[in-house]
Amino acid sequence: MRLYLWPIGTKRMLGVTAGPRIDDADDPIWPRTLKVTPDDDVYGDFEVCPFTPQRKGAMQLVCIESASHVVVKKH
């Protein structure tokens, strides 16, 4: 499952992966206690660890270290 984070109030997208390549997105690193499906919108406070530097116009690749205040909404 591919997972993306959109920091509210920004135009940035973060790709959640298992490493510094987008190919690593098929098995992303994120808390397994966070139960979501592709049909869910998830809101919360996420602590991320960057794999790639932040660059204008490019998606930054990260893993999710922790999540709190999580709200899951079905489409």
mmCIF file of the N, C-alpha and C atoms, coordinates in Angstrom:
data_MODEL
# 
_entry.id   MODEL 
# 
loop_
_atom_site.group_PDB 
_atom_site.id 
_atom_site.type_symbol 
_atom_site.label_atom_id 
_atom_site.label_alt_id 
_atom_site.label_comp_id 
_atom_site.label_asym_id 
_atom_site.label_entity_id 
_atom_site.label_seq_id 
_atom_site.pdbx_PDB_ins_code 
_atom_site.Cartn_x 
_atom_site.Cartn_y 
_atom_site.Cartn_z 
_atom_site.occupancy 
_atom_site.B_iso_or_equiv 
_atom_site.pdbx_formal_charge 
_atom_site.auth_seq_id 
_atom_site.auth_comp_id 
_atom_site.auth_asym_id 
_atom_site.auth_atom_id 
_atom_site.pdbx_PDB_model_num 
ATOM 1   N N  . MET A 1 1  ? 0.855   -1.176 0.000  1.00 0.00 ? 1  MET A N  1 
ATOM 2   C CA . MET A 1 1  ? 0.000   0.000  0.000  1.00 0.00 ? 1  MET A CA 1 
ATOM 3   C C  . MET A 1 1  ? 0.900   1.238  0.000  1.00 0.00 ? 1  MET A C  1 
ATOM 4   N N  . ARG A 1 2  ? 0.653   2.142  -0.901 1.00 0.00 ? 2  ARG A N  1 
ATOM 5   C CA . ARG A 1 2  ? 1.384   3.404  -0.951 1.00 0.00 ? 2  ARG A CA 1 
ATOM 6   C C  . ARG A 1 2  ? 0.718   4.389  0.001  1.00 0.00 ? 2  ARG A C  1 
ATOM 7   N N  . LEU A 1 3  ? 1.552   5.131  0.703  1.00 0.00 ? 3  LEU A N  1 
ATOM 8   C CA . LEU A 1 3  ? 1.058   6.052  1.721  1.00 0.00 ? 3  LEU A CA 1 
ATOM 9   C C  . LEU A 1 3  ? 1.736   7.400  1.537  1.00 0.00 ? 3  LEU A C  1 
ATOM 10  N N  . TYR A 1 4  ? 0.932   8.464  1.558  1.00 0.00 ? 4  TYR A N  1 
ATOM 11  C CA . TYR A 1 4  ? 1.436   9.818  1.396  1.00 0.00 ? 4  TYR A CA 1 
ATOM 12  C C  . TYR A 1 4  ? 0.927   10.685 2.542  1.00 0.00 ? 4  TYR A C  1 
ATOM 13  N N  . LEU A 1 5  ? 1.746   11.635 2.950  1.00 0.00 ? 5  LEU A N  1 
ATOM 14  C CA . LEU A 1 5  ? 1.340   12.616 3.957  1.00 0.00 ? 5  LEU A CA 1 
ATOM 15  C C  . LEU A 1 5  ? 1.298   13.983 3.300  1.00 0.00 ? 5  LEU A C  1 
ATOM 16  N N  . TRP A 1 6  ? 0.274   14.729 3.620  1.00 0.00 ? 6  TRP A N  1 
ATOM 17  C CA . TRP A 1 6  ? 0.158   16.100 3.149  1.00 0.00 ? 6  TRP A CA 1 
ATOM 18  C C  . TRP A 1 6  ? 0.129   16.980 4.384  1.00 0.00 ? 6  TRP A C  1 
ATOM 19  N N  . PRO A 1 7  ? 1.247   17.646 4.684  1.00 0.00 ? 7  PRO A N  1 
ATOM 20  C CA . PRO A 1 7  ? 1.243   18.549 5.832  1.00 0.00 ? 7  PRO A CA 1 
ATOM 21  C C  . PRO A 1 7  ? 0.229   19.680 5.606  1.00 0.00 ? 7  PRO A C  1 
ATOM 22  N N  . ILE A 1 8  ? -0.778  19.734 6.449  1.00 0.00 ? 8  ILE A N  1 
ATOM 23  C CA . ILE A 1 8  ? -1.850  20.718 6.326  1.00 0.00 ? 8  ILE A CA 1 
ATOM 24  C C  . ILE A 1 8  ? -1.250  22.126 6.284  1.00 0.00 ? 8  ILE A C  1 
ATOM 25  N N  . GLY A 1 9  ? -1.780  22.938 5.386  1.00 0.00 ? 9  GLY A N  1 
ATOM 26  C CA . GLY A 1 9  ? -1.319  24.311 5.261  1.00 0.00 ? 9  GLY A CA 1 
ATOM 27  C C  . GLY A 1 9  ? -0.128  24.471 4.337  1.00 0.00 ? 9  GLY A C  1 
ATOM 28  N N  . THR A 1 10 ? 0.287   23.366 3.691  1.00 0.00 ? 10 THR A N  1 
ATOM 29  C CA . THR A 1 10 ? 1.412   23.438 2.760  1.00 0.00 ? 10 THR A CA 1 
ATOM 30  C C  . THR A 1 10 ? 0.989   22.888 1.407  1.00 0.00 ? 10 THR A C  1 
ATOM 31  N N  . LYS A 1 11 ? 1.861   23.024 0.430  1.00 0.00 ? 11 LYS A N  1 
ATOM 32  C CA . LYS A 1 11 ? 1.655   22.411 -0.881 1.00 0.00 ? 11 LYS A CA 1 
ATOM 33  C C  . LYS A 1 11 ? 2.566   21.201 -1.048 1.00 0.00 ? 11 LYS A C  1 
ATOM 34  N N  . ARG A 1 12 ? 3.201   20.783 0.050  1.00 0.00 ? 12 ARG A N  1 
ATOM 35  C CA . ARG A 1 12 ? 4.160   19.683 0.019  1.00 0.00 ? 12 ARG A CA 1 
ATOM 36  C C  . ARG A 1 12 ? 3.468   18.335 0.163  1.00 0.00 ? 12 ARG A C  1 
ATOM 37  N N  . MET A 1 13 ? 4.083   17.317 -0.417 1.00 0.00 ? 13 MET A N  1 
ATOM 38  C CA . MET A 1 13 ? 3.660   15.931 -0.217 1.00 0.00 ? 13 MET A CA 1 
ATOM 39  C C  . MET A 1 13 ? 4.867   15.151 0.255  1.00 0.00 ? 13 MET A C  1 
ATOM 40  N N  . LEU A 1 14 ? 4.627   14.279 1.224  1.00 0.00 ? 14 LEU A N  1 
ATOM 41  C CA . LEU A 1 14 ? 5.673   13.401 1.728  1.00 0.00 ? 14 LEU A CA 1 
ATOM 42  C C  . LEU A 1 14 ? 5.302   11.978 1.326  1.00 0.00 ? 14 LEU A C  1 
ATOM 43  N N  . GLY A 1 15 ? 6.236   11.274 0.727  1.00 0.00 ? 15 GLY A N  1 
ATOM 44  C CA . GLY A 1 15 ? 6.020   9.876  0.367  1.00 0.00 ? 15 GLY A CA 1 
ATOM 45  C C  . GLY A 1 15 ? 6.592   8.988  1.451  1.00 0.00 ? 15 GLY A C  1 
ATOM 46  N N  . VAL A 1 16 ? 5.768   8.118  2.016  1.00 0.00 ? 16 VAL A N  1 
ATOM 47  C CA . VAL A 1 16 ? 6.222   7.231  3.077  1.00 0.00 ? 16 VAL A CA 1 
ATOM 48  C C  . VAL A 1 16 ? 6.795   5.979  2.425  1.00 0.00 ? 16 VAL A C  1 
ATOM 49  N N  . THR A 1 17 ? 8.085   5.710  2.695  1.00 0.00 ? 17 THR A N  1 
ATOM 50  C CA . THR A 1 17 ? 8.786   4.592  2.079  1.00 0.00 ? 17 THR A CA 1 
ATOM 51  C C  . THR A 1 17 ? 9.582   3.831  3.135  1.00 0.00 ? 17 THR A C  1 
ATOM 52  N N  . ALA A 1 18 ? 10.360  2.851  2.656  1.00 0.00 ? 18 ALA A N  1 
ATOM 53  C CA . ALA A 1 18 ? 11.250  2.099  3.539  1.00 0.00 ? 18 ALA A CA 1 
ATOM 54  C C  . ALA A 1 18 ? 12.705  2.480  3.294  1.00 0.00 ? 18 ALA A C  1 
ATOM 55  N N  . GLY A 1 19 ? 12.920  3.480  2.462  1.00 0.00 ? 19 GLY A N  1 
ATOM 56  C CA . GLY A 1 19 ? 14.279  3.893  2.141  1.00 0.00 ? 19 GLY A CA 1 
ATOM 57  C C  . GLY A 1 19 ? 14.288  5.095  1.228  1.00 0.00 ? 19 GLY A C  1 
ATOM 58  N N  . PRO A 1 20 ? 15.456  5.461  0.712  1.00 0.00 ? 20 PRO A N  1 
ATOM 59  C CA . PRO A 1 20 ? 15.598  6.695  -0.049 1.00 0.00 ? 20 PRO A CA 1 
ATOM 60  C C  . PRO A 1 20 ? 15.144  6.637  -1.506 1.00 0.00 ? 20 PRO A C  1 
ATOM 61  N N  . ARG A 1 21 ? 14.509  5.540  -1.935 1.00 0.00 ? 21 ARG A N  1 
ATOM 62  C CA . ARG A 1 21 ? 14.015  5.451  -3.316 1.00 0.00 ? 21 ARG A CA 1 
ATOM 63  C C  . ARG A 1 21 ? 12.505  5.258  -3.314 1.00 0.00 ? 21 ARG A C  1 
ATOM 64  N N  . ILE A 1 22 ? 11.836  5.801  -4.317 1.00 0.00 ? 22 ILE A N  1 
ATOM 65  C CA . ILE A 1 22 ? 10.374  5.645  -4.407 1.00 0.00 ? 22 ILE A CA 1 
ATOM 66  C C  . ILE A 1 22 ? 10.019  4.168  -4.573 1.00 0.00 ? 22 ILE A C  1 
ATOM 67  N N  . ASP A 1 23 ? 10.936  3.356  -5.102 1.00 0.00 ? 23 ASP A N  1 
ATOM 68  C CA . ASP A 1 23 ? 10.691  1.918  -5.239 1.00 0.00 ? 23 ASP A CA 1 
ATOM 69  C C  . ASP A 1 23 ? 10.488  1.250  -3.884 1.00 0.00 ? 23 ASP A C  1 
ATOM 70  N N  . ASP A 1 24 ? 10.969  1.886  -2.829 1.00 0.00 ? 24 ASP A N  1 
ATOM 71  C CA . ASP A 1 24 ? 10.820  1.340  -1.476 1.00 0.00 ? 24 ASP A CA 1 
ATOM 72  C C  . ASP A 1 24 ? 9.431   1.597  -0.898 1.00 0.00 ? 24 ASP A C  1 
ATOM 73  N N  . ALA A 1 25 ? 8.544   2.219  -1.663 1.00 0.00 ? 25 ALA A N  1 
ATOM 74  C CA . ALA A 1 25 ? 7.222   2.592  -1.154 1.00 0.00 ? 25 ALA A CA 1 
ATOM 75  C C  . ALA A 1 25 ? 6.263   1.415  -1.038 1.00 0.00 ? 25 ALA A C  1 
ATOM 76  N N  . ASP A 1 26 ? 6.596   0.280  -1.632 1.00 0.00 ? 26 ASP A N  1 
ATOM 77  C CA . ASP A 1 26 ? 5.697   -0.870 -1.551 1.00 0.00 ? 26 ASP A CA 1 
ATOM 78  C C  . ASP A 1 26 ? 5.663   -1.494 -0.164 1.00 0.00 ? 26 ASP A C  1 
ATOM 79  N N  . ASP A 1 27 ? 6.654   -1.233 0.656  1.00 0.00 ? 27 ASP A N  1 
ATOM 80  C CA . ASP A 1 27 ? 6.686   -1.741 2.033  1.00 0.00 ? 27 ASP A CA 1 
ATOM 81  C C  . ASP A 1 27 ? 7.129   -0.607 2.958  1.00 0.00 ? 27 ASP A C  1 
ATOM 82  N N  . PRO A 1 28 ? 6.294   0.424  3.110  1.00 0.00 ? 28 PRO A N  1 
ATOM 83  C CA . PRO A 1 28 ? 6.703   1.609  3.872  1.00 0.00 ? 28 PRO A CA 1 
ATOM 84  C C  . PRO A 1 28 ? 6.875   1.328  5.365  1.00 0.00 ? 28 PRO A C  1 
ATOM 85  N N  . ILE A 1 29 ? 7.718   2.150  5.986  1.00 0.00 ? 29 ILE A N  1 
ATOM 86  C CA . ILE A 1 29 ? 7.914   2.056  7.436  1.00 0.00 ? 29 ILE A CA 1 
ATOM 87  C C  . ILE A 1 29 ? 6.946   3.025  8.106  1.00 0.00 ? 29 ILE A C  1 
ATOM 88  N N  . TRP A 1 30 ? 6.033   2.469  8.892  1.00 0.00 ? 30 TRP A N  1 
ATOM 89  C CA . TRP A 1 30 ? 5.066   3.252  9.653  1.00 0.00 ? 30 TRP A CA 1 
ATOM 90  C C  . TRP A 1 30 ? 4.571   2.385  10.794 1.00 0.00 ? 30 TRP A C  1 
ATOM 91  N N  . PRO A 1 31 ? 4.063   2.969  11.865 1.00 0.00 ? 31 PRO A N  1 
ATOM 92  C CA . PRO A 1 31 ? 3.625   2.171  13.019 1.00 0.00 ? 31 PRO A CA 1 
ATOM 93  C C  . PRO A 1 31 ? 2.537   1.179  12.624 1.00 0.00 ? 31 PRO A C  1 
ATOM 94  N N  . ARG A 1 32 ? 2.783   -0.088 12.857 1.00 0.00 ? 32 ARG A N  1 
ATOM 95  C CA . ARG A 1 32 ? 1.801   -1.123 12.489 1.00 0.00 ? 32 ARG A CA 1 
ATOM 96  C C  . ARG A 1 32 ? 0.550   -1.059 13.359 1.00 0.00 ? 32 ARG A C  1 
ATOM 97  N N  . THR A 1 33 ? 0.607   -0.323 14.443 1.00 0.00 ? 33 THR A N  1 
ATOM 98  C CA . THR A 1 33 ? -0.589  -0.132 15.259 1.00 0.00 ? 33 THR A CA 1 
ATOM 99  C C  . THR A 1 33 ? -1.561  0.829  14.583 1.00 0.00 ? 33 THR A C  1 
ATOM 100 N N  . LEU A 1 34 ? -1.090  1.537  13.573 1.00 0.00 ? 34 LEU A N  1 
ATOM 101 C CA . LEU A 1 34 ? -1.920  2.465  12.807 1.00 0.00 ? 34 LEU A CA 1 
ATOM 102 C C  . LEU A 1 34 ? -2.628  1.655  11.721 1.00 0.00 ? 34 LEU A C  1 
ATOM 103 N N  . LYS A 1 35 ? -3.868  1.286  11.972 1.00 0.00 ? 35 LYS A N  1 
ATOM 104 C CA . LYS A 1 35 ? -4.632  0.433  11.064 1.00 0.00 ? 35 LYS A CA 1 
ATOM 105 C C  . LYS A 1 35 ? -5.398  1.294  10.078 1.00 0.00 ? 35 LYS A C  1 
ATOM 106 N N  . VAL A 1 36 ? -4.962  1.294  8.815  1.00 0.00 ? 36 VAL A N  1 
ATOM 107 C CA . VAL A 1 36 ? -5.629  2.073  7.771  1.00 0.00 ? 36 VAL A CA 1 
ATOM 108 C C  . VAL A 1 36 ? -5.753  1.225  6.512  1.00 0.00 ? 36 VAL A C  1 
ATOM 109 N N  . THR A 1 37 ? -6.692  1.613  5.667  1.00 0.00 ? 37 THR A N  1 
ATOM 110 C CA . THR A 1 37 ? -6.869  0.981  4.368  1.00 0.00 ? 37 THR A CA 1 
ATOM 111 C C  . THR A 1 37 ? -6.702  2.057  3.296  1.00 0.00 ? 37 THR A C  1 
ATOM 112 N N  . PRO A 1 38 ? -6.583  1.659  2.024  1.00 0.00 ? 38 PRO A N  1 
ATOM 113 C CA . PRO A 1 38 ? -6.449  2.654  0.961  1.00 0.00 ? 38 PRO A CA 1 
ATOM 114 C C  . PRO A 1 38 ? -7.652  3.601  0.857  1.00 0.00 ? 38 PRO A C  1 
ATOM 115 N N  . ASP A 1 39 ? -8.784  3.229  1.437  1.00 0.00 ? 39 ASP A N  1 
ATOM 116 C CA . ASP A 1 39 ? -9.982  4.066  1.371  1.00 0.00 ? 39 ASP A CA 1 
ATOM 117 C C  . ASP A 1 39 ? -10.106 5.029  2.542  1.00 0.00 ? 39 ASP A C  1 
ATOM 118 N N  . ASP A 1 40 ? -9.083  5.120  3.374  1.00 0.00 ? 40 ASP A N  1 
ATOM 119 C CA . ASP A 1 40 ? -9.146  5.969  4.563  1.00 0.00 ? 40 ASP A CA 1 
ATOM 120 C C  . ASP A 1 40 ? -8.419  7.292  4.359  1.00 0.00 ? 40 ASP A C  1 
ATOM 121 N N  . ASP A 1 41 ? -8.948  8.327  4.966  1.00 0.00 ? 41 ASP A N  1 
ATOM 122 C CA . ASP A 1 41 ? -8.236  9.589  5.144  1.00 0.00 ? 41 ASP A CA 1 
ATOM 123 C C  . ASP A 1 41 ? -7.827  9.612  6.609  1.00 0.00 ? 41 ASP A C  1 
ATOM 124 N N  . VAL A 1 42 ? -6.560  9.871  6.869  1.00 0.00 ? 42 VAL A N  1 
ATOM 125 C CA . VAL A 1 42 ? -6.035  9.823  8.232  1.00 0.00 ? 42 VAL A CA 1 
ATOM 126 C C  . VAL A 1 42 ? -5.495  11.191 8.608  1.00 0.00 ? 42 VAL A C  1 
ATOM 127 N N  . TYR A 1 43 ? -5.939  11.679 9.753  1.00 0.00 ? 43 TYR A N  1 
ATOM 128 C CA . TYR A 1 43 ? -5.483  12.965 10.274 1.00 0.00 ? 43 TYR A CA 1 
ATOM 129 C C  . TYR A 1 43 ? -4.781  12.702 11.602 1.00 0.00 ? 43 TYR A C  1 
ATOM 130 N N  . GLY A 1 44 ? -3.723  13.441 11.863 1.00 0.00 ? 44 GLY A N  1 
ATOM 131 C CA . GLY A 1 44 ? -3.036  13.264 13.131 1.00 0.00 ? 44 GLY A CA 1 
ATOM 132 C C  . GLY A 1 44 ? -1.734  14.030 13.167 1.00 0.00 ? 44 GLY A C  1 
ATOM 133 N N  . ASP A 1 45 ? -1.016  13.820 14.234 1.00 0.00 ? 45 ASP A N  1 
ATOM 134 C CA . ASP A 1 45 ? 0.314   14.402 14.408 1.00 0.00 ? 45 ASP A CA 1 
ATOM 135 C C  . ASP A 1 45 ? 1.326   13.277 14.164 1.00 0.00 ? 45 ASP A C  1 
ATOM 136 N N  . PHE A 1 46 ? 2.151   13.460 13.147 1.00 0.00 ? 46 PHE A N  1 
ATOM 137 C CA . PHE A 1 46 ? 3.100   12.434 12.747 1.00 0.00 ? 46 PHE A CA 1 
ATOM 138 C C  . PHE A 1 46 ? 4.524   12.918 12.941 1.00 0.00 ? 46 PHE A C  1 
ATOM 139 N N  . GLU A 1 47 ? 5.352   12.068 13.530 1.00 0.00 ? 47 GLU A N  1 
ATOM 140 C CA . GLU A 1 47 ? 6.773   12.336 13.621 1.00 0.00 ? 47 GLU A CA 1 
ATOM 141 C C  . GLU A 1 47 ? 7.427   11.528 12.507 1.00 0.00 ? 47 GLU A C  1 
ATOM 142 N N  . VAL A 1 48 ? 8.097   12.216 11.584 1.00 0.00 ? 48 VAL A N  1 
ATOM 143 C CA . VAL A 1 48 ? 8.698   11.538 10.446 1.00 0.00 ? 48 VAL A CA 1 
ATOM 144 C C  . VAL A 1 48 ? 10.210  11.624 10.502 1.00 0.00 ? 48 VAL A C  1 
ATOM 145 N N  . CYS A 1 49 ? 10.847  10.675 9.842  1.00 0.00 ? 49 CYS A N  1 
ATOM 146 C CA . CYS A 1 49 ? 12.295  10.636 9.711  1.00 0.00 ? 49 CYS A CA 1 
ATOM 147 C C  . CYS A 1 49 ? 12.589  10.726 8.216  1.00 0.00 ? 49 CYS A C  1 
ATOM 148 N N  . PRO A 1 50 ? 13.283  11.768 7.761  1.00 0.00 ? 50 PRO A N  1 
ATOM 149 C CA . PRO A 1 50 ? 13.508  11.941 6.325  1.00 0.00 ? 50 PRO A CA 1 
ATOM 150 C C  . PRO A 1 50 ? 14.579  10.987 5.779  1.00 0.00 ? 50 PRO A C  1 
ATOM 151 N N  . PHE A 1 51 ? 14.307  10.449 4.592  1.00 0.00 ? 51 PHE A N  1 
ATOM 152 C CA . PHE A 1 51 ? 15.299  9.678  3.849  1.00 0.00 ? 51 PHE A CA 1 
ATOM 153 C C  . PHE A 1 51 ? 15.977  10.554 2.800  1.00 0.00 ? 51 PHE A C  1 
ATOM 154 N N  . THR A 1 52 ? 15.246  11.562 2.310  1.00 0.00 ? 52 THR A N  1 
ATOM 155 C CA . THR A 1 52 ? 15.789  12.459 1.293  1.00 0.00 ? 52 THR A CA 1 
ATOM 156 C C  . THR A 1 52 ? 15.668  13.898 1.780  1.00 0.00 ? 52 THR A C  1 
ATOM 157 N N  . PRO A 1 53 ? 16.496  14.791 1.250  1.00 0.00 ? 53 PRO A N  1 
ATOM 158 C CA . PRO A 1 53 ? 16.400  16.189 1.669  1.00 0.00 ? 53 PRO A CA 1 
ATOM 159 C C  . PRO A 1 53 ? 15.135  16.851 1.111  1.00 0.00 ? 53 PRO A C  1 
ATOM 160 N N  . GLN A 1 54 ? 14.714  17.897 1.764  1.00 0.00 ? 54 GLN A N  1 
ATOM 161 C CA . GLN A 1 54 ? 13.565  18.675 1.303  1.00 0.00 ? 54 GLN A CA 1 
ATOM 162 C C  . GLN A 1 54 ? 14.035  19.545 0.136  1.00 0.00 ? 54 GLN A C  1 
ATOM 163 N N  . ARG A 1 55 ? 13.379  19.408 -1.031 1.00 0.00 ? 55 ARG A N  1 
ATOM 164 C CA . ARG A 1 55 ? 13.724  20.197 -2.212 1.00 0.00 ? 55 ARG A CA 1 
ATOM 165 C C  . ARG A 1 55 ? 12.456  20.731 -2.850 1.00 0.00 ? 55 ARG A C  1 
ATOM 166 N N  . LYS A 1 56 ? 12.493  21.958 -3.279 1.00 0.00 ? 56 LYS A N  1 
ATOM 167 C CA . LYS A 1 56 ? 11.335  22.579 -3.924 1.00 0.00 ? 56 LYS A CA 1 
ATOM 168 C C  . LYS A 1 56 ? 10.964  21.791 -5.182 1.00 0.00 ? 56 LYS A C  1 
ATOM 169 N N  . GLY A 1 57 ? 9.680   21.472 -5.305 1.00 0.00 ? 57 GLY A N  1 
ATOM 170 C CA . GLY A 1 57 ? 9.172   20.773 -6.476 1.00 0.00 ? 57 GLY A CA 1 
ATOM 171 C C  . GLY A 1 57 ? 9.378   19.266 -6.467 1.00 0.00 ? 57 GLY A C  1 
ATOM 172 N N  . ALA A 1 58 ? 9.959   18.713 -5.403 1.00 0.00 ? 58 ALA A N  1 
ATOM 173 C CA . ALA A 1 58 ? 10.199  17.270 -5.327 1.00 0.00 ? 58 ALA A CA 1 
ATOM 174 C C  . ALA A 1 58 ? 9.559   16.704 -4.061 1.00 0.00 ? 58 ALA A C  1 
ATOM 175 N N  . MET A 1 59 ? 9.011   15.504 -4.194 1.00 0.00 ? 59 MET A N  1 
ATOM 176 C CA . MET A 1 59 ? 8.424   14.851 -3.022 1.00 0.00 ? 59 MET A CA 1 
ATOM 177 C C  . MET A 1 59 ? 9.552   14.363 -2.120 1.00 0.00 ? 59 MET A C  1 
ATOM 178 N N  . GLN A 1 60 ? 9.449   14.673 -0.845 1.00 0.00 ? 60 GLN A N  1 
ATOM 179 C CA . GLN A 1 60 ? 10.422  14.200 0.127  1.00 0.00 ? 60 GLN A CA 1 
ATOM 180 C C  . GLN A 1 60 ? 10.007  12.812 0.596  1.00 0.00 ? 60 GLN A C  1 
ATOM 181 N N  . LEU A 1 61 ? 10.955  11.888 0.665  1.00 0.00 ? 61 LEU A N  1 
ATOM 182 C CA . LEU A 1 61 ? 10.679  10.525 1.120  1.00 0.00 ? 61 LEU A CA 1 
ATOM 183 C C  . LEU A 1 61 ? 11.018  10.415 2.594  1.00 0.00 ? 61 LEU A C  1 
ATOM 184 N N  . VAL A 1 62 ? 10.083  9.830  3.354  1.00 0.00 ? 62 VAL A N  1 
ATOM 185 C CA . VAL A 1 62 ? 10.207  9.750  4.809  1.00 0.00 ? 62 VAL A CA 1 
ATOM 186 C C  . VAL A 1 62 ? 9.696   8.400  5.299  1.00 0.00 ? 62 VAL A C  1 
ATOM 187 N N  . CYS A 1 63 ? 9.970   8.098  6.555  1.00 0.00 ? 63 CYS A N  1 
ATOM 188 C CA . CYS A 1 63 ? 9.269   7.024  7.249  1.00 0.00 ? 63 CYS A CA 1 
ATOM 189 C C  . CYS A 1 63 ? 8.531   7.683  8.412  1.00 0.00 ? 63 CYS A C  1 
ATOM 190 N N  . ILE A 1 64 ? 7.518   7.015  8.929  1.00 0.00 ? 64 ILE A N  1 
ATOM 191 C CA . ILE A 1 64 ? 6.762   7.546  10.060 1.00 0.00 ? 64 ILE A CA 1 
ATOM 192 C C  . ILE A 1 64 ? 7.281   6.887  11.323 1.00 0.00 ? 64 ILE A C  1 
ATOM 193 N N  . GLU A 1 65 ? 7.861   7.686  12.209 1.00 0.00 ? 65 GLU A N  1 
ATOM 194 C CA . GLU A 1 65 ? 8.382   7.192  13.479 1.00 0.00 ? 65 GLU A CA 1 
ATOM 195 C C  . GLU A 1 65 ? 7.257   6.950  14.482 1.00 0.00 ? 65 GLU A C  1 
ATOM 196 N N  . SER A 1 66 ? 6.310   7.901  14.546 1.00 0.00 ? 66 SER A N  1 
ATOM 197 C CA . SER A 1 66 ? 5.205   7.764  15.496 1.00 0.00 ? 66 SER A CA 1 
ATOM 198 C C  . SER A 1 66 ? 4.012   8.586  15.017 1.00 0.00 ? 66 SER A C  1 
ATOM 199 N N  . ALA A 1 67 ? 2.857   8.242  15.554 1.00 0.00 ? 67 ALA A N  1 
ATOM 200 C CA . ALA A 1 67 ? 1.618   8.952  15.226 1.00 0.00 ? 67 ALA A CA 1 
ATOM 201 C C  . ALA A 1 67 ? 0.807   9.127  16.507 1.00 0.00 ? 67 ALA A C  1 
ATOM 202 N N  . SER A 1 68 ? 0.237   10.311 16.671 1.00 0.00 ? 68 SER A N  1 
ATOM 203 C CA . SER A 1 68 ? -0.623  10.563 17.830 1.00 0.00 ? 68 SER A CA 1 
ATOM 204 C C  . SER A 1 68 ? -1.822  11.396 17.385 1.00 0.00 ? 68 SER A C  1 
ATOM 205 N N  . HIS A 1 69 ? -2.833  11.440 18.223 1.00 0.00 ? 69 HIS A N  1 
ATOM 206 C CA . HIS A 1 69 ? -4.071  12.179 17.935 1.00 0.00 ? 69 HIS A CA 1 
ATOM 207 C C  . HIS A 1 69 ? -4.648  11.780 16.572 1.00 0.00 ? 69 HIS A C  1 
ATOM 208 N N  . VAL A 1 70 ? -4.648  10.492 16.297 1.00 0.00 ? 70 VAL A N  1 
ATOM 209 C CA . VAL A 1 70 ? -5.042  9.984  14.992 1.00 0.00 ? 70 VAL A CA 1 
ATOM 210 C C  . VAL A 1 70 ? -6.563  9.869  14.888 1.00 0.00 ? 70 VAL A C  1 
ATOM 211 N N  . VAL A 1 71 ? -7.090  10.368 13.773 1.00 0.00 ? 71 VAL A N  1 
ATOM 212 C CA . VAL A 1 71 ? -8.506  10.247 13.426 1.00 0.00 ? 71 VAL A CA 1 
ATOM 213 C C  . VAL A 1 71 ? -8.567  9.639  12.025 1.00 0.00 ? 71 VAL A C  1 
ATOM 214 N N  . VAL A 1 72 ? -9.319  8.550  11.870 1.00 0.00 ? 72 VAL A N  1 
ATOM 215 C CA . VAL A 1 72 ? -9.461  7.881  10.582 1.00 0.00 ? 72 VAL A CA 1 
ATOM 216 C C  . VAL A 1 72 ? -10.877 8.109  10.083 1.00 0.00 ? 72 VAL A C  1 
ATOM 217 N N  . LYS A 1 73 ? -10.980 8.606  8.851  1.00 0.00 ? 73 LYS A N  1 
ATOM 218 C CA . LYS A 1 73 ? -12.291 8.824  8.212  1.00 0.00 ? 73 LYS A CA 1 
ATOM 219 C C  . LYS A 1 73 ? -12.362 8.027  6.931  1.00 0.00 ? 73 LYS A C  1 
ATOM 220 N N  . LYS A 1 74 ? -13.463 7.288  6.781  1.00 0.00 ? 74 LYS A N  1 
ATOM 221 C CA . LYS A 1 74 ? -13.683 6.527  5.555  1.00 0.00 ? 74 LYS A CA 1 
ATOM 222 C C  . LYS A 1 74 ? -14.165 7.475  4.456  1.00 0.00 ? 74 LYS A C  1 
ATOM 223 N N  . HIS A 1 75 ? -13.809 7.152  3.192  1.00 0.00 ? 75 HIS A N  1 
ATOM 224 C CA . HIS A 1 75 ? -14.291 7.962  2.061  1.00 0.00 ? 75 HIS A CA 1 
ATOM 225 C C  . HIS A 1 75 ? -15.782 7.831  1.944  1.00 0.00 ? 75 HIS A C  1 
# 
